[in-house]
Structure formats: structure tokens, C-alpha cells
Amino acid sequence: MNILIINTVGFRFSDENISNLRKDFPEHEFTVVDDKDVTDDEIKKAEVMVGFPDPKLLRKAENLKWLHLSSIGVDKHVDKSLYANPDVILTNSSGIYGKPISDHIVGYMIALTRNFPFFIRNQEKAAWIKKDADKDIFGSTALIVGLGDVGRNLARKLKAFDVHTIAVKRTMTEKPDYIDELYTTESLDELIPRADFVILCVAATPETAGIMSRDRIALMRKDSYLINIGRGSLIDQDALYEALSEKRIAGAAADSSTPEPLPPESRFWQLDNMIITPHCSGKSPTTYIRQYAVFYSELERFSKGEKLKNLIDFDLKY
């Protein structure tokens, strides 16, 4: 099997990783290339592709049987019409980002409620100006929308902060011990007014596009915060800007935007009650280690003809 590993920003196996793959899977041929240097011939020969390839390349991958993405998000690669082979299988790297992303969210919560942006701006001006915290995290209520890897890790951490956790997910399952209340997304409208923090941890699909609509943003309390670590498409951007600029909600934080990157002329940059980070919440010093471990395990299954753990359903889009 010809396996093409494409290095991209945020994804790169070490030389030791590659050496171990070649040693442990001698039946496969491994080609490693940077995304800017990949050739049409390498794409054409690839039977397995690893990384985050430009979707435009996939029509050239006429021998591709399996694409393993280095990301959780699959929205750019989940359209079957992108592929030359209609029987291709797709996996993602679910399981590697939940811990760093949930850390990032907790950081948002602390920064927003404790007014860290205000203090940082004043520190840059050498201005000693006090400001009381706007909200206690302990005793607050967090509404976690999506209970995948990120949502589960976040809920566990929030229990240590004495936060009441409510989660919603697409289908009902048994409630985990670390969640106080569990509902399906049909209950979202009645749950939003209860939340101090509405936290979006869902994948971008046609079903979740605009899940925080203008009407749902209007349901949020004036002292509540909206946090998004999913795609910018989850939120009505105009409605969010209006709610923030008019102080109809206390604040927001986002690690993704529409469009992305967020252009310099975007009015969101001017808001003093929003934190913007450049789609970096999943990165940590140990990300590469977990990326390798997930692919290694999937390659073991693939080589044995077993079902892959992180298999994506092209119809459900996740």
C-alpha cells in the first residue's frame, strides 16, 4: 500500500515516527512530503493519504482508498464529490485535541470573567487601574453544546471548578457522571436562558450551521458569555456582533471565524468584550505525539482489515 504523508502547518511526524512506521509496517511504502512540494504523481499513486491535503487535490487521487485527516474537523473533506474514488473512507484525529481545546475554553472563561483583556490593555499602557470580576465561575452554569471528545474533557474539568454542567447532543445516551443534566439539541431553546456560558463544541455540518441563530442569541442572558471552538459557521455573525456591541450579552470568545482568517477590517477586532484566537486551540507541545498515536492505531486496524475507530459517516458529515 502506497501511503503519502503530507506535512502541513500544525502537522508533521518526526523522523523517528516515520522510521517506526517503516519498521512496524514493512508491507507499506511511505512517502513523506511538505504540502507545498507534493506532486501530481505522488497524489495519483497514493492509496492512503495522511495530513490535511488541499481538497482540490483529491480528484487527482484516483487510487486513494483512505484519507486520514490530522484534524477533528472534516467539513472541507466530507463531500463525496471531491473524490475520484466513490468508495474512499475518511477518518479524522478525534481523541487528540480534547484536552488542549478544553484547557483553551477554561482559559477563555477565566479571562472573560476576570477581565484579563482589560488588564492586558492597561499593562501595555503601564496603567494601574482596578476592575472587579464580572462573574464567578464557581457556582455558574455551563451549557455545553456537543459532547464529543472536547465536550467530555471540558465537562470533567468544569466539575473541578464547581460548575453546574448541562450538555446537549444530537441523540440521547446514558448521562455520564461528570454531567449534571443531559438533553438533545431539541431542548436548546429552553436551556440557553439558564446558562452563564453557552459553549459550542459541535462539528460543522449542514445540521449545525447557524445553530446559534439570531433568535437563540437573543435568548442569552445579559450577563452570559458565548464561547465557540467550532467553525464560525455555527453562529450568525451579524447577530453576534450586534449583541456584543450593544452589550446585550456580557462577552464572547472564538477560535474560528467566518471568513477565516478574520480580515483586519473586521469590526469584531474593535470589540472590547470579545476574545479572538487564530484557530489555535488544539495545538500544544504534545499534539504531534497524539496525532502519531491515533494514526498508528488506525493503520494497525486498516492493515488487519478491521473497522477504523475514527471512521466518518459521509451522510452525517461527522
N, C-alpha and C positions, 0 to 999 in steps of 0.2 A: 504494500500500500504506500503510495507516494503522499507524504504528509508535509504540507507547506506551512511553516510558522512565520507569520508576518509581524515583525516588530513595529509597534506604533507608539505614539505618546501615551504613557501610562501602562504599557505592556511590553515586557521583554523577559524572556527566560535567560538565566545566567548560562555561562559556558558549562558550568558543572551540571546544570539541569539538562542541557542538550546532550552532554556526554552520557548522563544516566539514561536518558530516553533511548539513545542509540544502543547502549549496552543491554538494557532490560527488554527492548523490543526490536531485536535484530531482524525480525521479519519485515519491518517497515523501513522505508527510506525517508530521512528527514532533511528538508531543505529550509534554511533559515535566512530571511532577507528583511531588510528595512522596507517599510511601505513605499517610500519614495523611489526605491530601486527595483521593485518587483517587476518582472517582465511578463508579457502576454503568454510566452511559452511556459513559464512557471505556473501561471494561473491555469492554463489549459491542462497541464499534466496533473495538477493537484487532485487527489481523490479525497483527501482530508485537508481542511484549511483551519488554521488556528489564529486568533487575533481579532482585529476589528477592521476587516477589509472594506474598502470603498464599495458600497452596494453596486455601483456601475460596473465593477469588475466581474460580478457574479455570472453575467450572461456568457462570459468568455470561459467560465469554468465548466466545460462540457463533461468532464469526468468526475465532477465533485459529487461525493456521496454523503459527506458530513461536514458541516460548518460548526466549529466550536467558538463561541464569542468570548472575549475576555471581559465582557461587561455583564451586568444584570439586564440592562435594557436591551430589548430585541426589536424595538419598533422600526428601526431602519432596515432590518433584515428579515422581517417576518412576512413579507409579501411573496407568495409563491411565484408570481410572475417575474421576479427578479432572477430566477434561477434557470439555467439551461436544463437541468435535470429535475423533473417534477417530483421525483421520489427522494429528493435530498432530505436529510434530517438535520435539525438545528438544536443545539444546546447552548446554554449560557453559563455564566460563572456564579450562579446563585450559591450562597453559602460563604462567600469570601468577603463580602462588603458589609454585612450586617453589623459587625462590631464597630468598625471605624465610622460608619454613617450614623449609627445610634449615638456614638460619642459626639459627633458633629451636631446632632439635633439637641442633645443636652447642653452643649455649648451655646447654641442659639438661645435656648430657653433662659439660661443664666444671663447671657449678655443682654437680652431684651429686657428682662425684668429688673436687672440690677443696673441698667443704663450704662453699660460699658461703652457703647458708641459715643455717648455724650462725654464721658470722661476721657476717652482717647482723643477726641477732637480738642478738648481743652488741654490735654497734655502736650499736644503739638504746639499749642499757643502759650505753654507754661502758665496756664491759668488754673489756680486752686479754687474751684467752685464746687460746692457740695450739692448733691441732689439725692433725695430719698429714693429707695427702691420702689418700683411701681406695683409689684405683686410678690407674694411669697410663692415659691414653688411648692414647698411642703404644704399639704392640705389642699392643693389645687386639683383640678380635674383635667386630664388629657384625653382627647378623643383621637385615637389612632386609626386612620383610615387605611386599611390594608394590613394584613397580619402575616406577611411573608417573613423572610429572613430578617429584614430591617425592623419591621414592626414587632416581631417577637423579641429581638435583642433590646429594642427600646423599652418595651413594656417591663422587662426584667429589671432594667436599670432604674426606671422610674419608681418601681416599688421601693427601692432603697432610699429614694428621695421623699417617701411618704406621699406619693401622688396617687390619686384615685384614677385608675385606668379603665377606659371604655374603648373597646375595639369594634370595628365593623369590617366585615369581609363579604365576599361575593356569595358564598354558600355557608350555611350553618354547620359547625362541627362542635365537638365537645369543648367546653371552655377550659383553657389552660389555667393552672393555679395562679399564675402571675398576672392574670387579667381579672379585674373586678366584675366587669359586665361585657357580654359579647352579643352582638346583633349582626344582622345582614345589612347591606347598604340601603335596603328599603326603609330603614329606620333613621337614616342620616338626618333628615329634616328636623325630627323631634329631638335628636341628640345634640345638634350644633349649639342651641341656646344654653345648654348645660355646661359647655366646655370653656375652660380658661385657655386651653391650647387646642387648636384643630391642626393635626399633623398628618400630612399627606404622604403615605408610603406605598402608594399603588403604582403598578406598571401603567405605561401609556398605551391604551388600547382605544378602539372606537367607542367602547362602552364607558371608559373613564374620561374621555375628552370632555373638558368643561365640567367636571364633577363638582368643582366649586364655582357654580354659576353666580350670576348677579343676585339671584333670589337667595341662594344659600349664603353668600357673603353678607347679605342683609340680615340673615338670621343670627349672625355672630353678635355677641355682647360687645359693648363699647370698651370693656376692659380686657378683651380677649385678643389672642395672637394667632395668626395663621402661619404655619411653617410648611414649606414644600421642599422635599428632597427628590420628588419625581420630576417629570418633564414639565416645562412651562405650560404645555397644552392642557394641563389639569385645571387651570384657573382662568377665569375670564379676566384678562389683564386690565382692561379698561375699568371694570368694576372694582378690582383690587386697588388700582391707583386712586380712584375716587374715594374709596373707603379710608385709605391711609391719609390722603391729603386733607380730607375733611374730618379726620380724627374720629371716624365712626367705628373703627377698631383701634386697639392700642398699638399694634405693630405687626410686622411680618418679617419673615426670613425666607430666602430661597437660594437653592444651589443650582437652579436651572432657570432658563428664561425662554421667552418667545418674542423675537428671534434669539438665537444663540450663536455666537456670543452677543451679549447685550450691547448694542451700539452706544458710543459715547454720548450721542444726543438724546438717549432715552431719558424721559422725565423721572424714571424710578431712581436714577442716581442722586437726584436732588432731595429725596425724602429723608427726613431725619429720624423716622420711625421704621426704617426698613434696613435689614442687613442683607447684602448681596455677596455671595461667594461664587467663584467661577467654575462650577461643576467639578468640585474637587473633594467632595465629602467622603468618597470611597477610598481615597488614597491614604496610605500610611506606610511607614518604613517596612512593614511586613506584608504588604499587599502582594508583591511578586511571589512570595513563598506560598501564599494561599492559592494564587492563580495556578501555580505549577501543580500543587497538590490536587486541586479539583480536576485539571486536565489529565493528570497521570491516572487518577482513579477512573475517569471516563474512558480513557484509552484502554485500560485493562478490561473494562466491560465490553467495549467495542471489539477488541481483539478476540474475546471469547464468544462473541455473538450474543451477548446479554443486552437487556434493555438498559439504555442510558438513564442515569438518575436525573439529570437536568434537562430532559427532553422537552422541547417547546411544542405546544399544540398550535399549528398554523391557523386553525379556525378560531380558537380562543384568544390568540395573539399573545400568549404568555405560557 
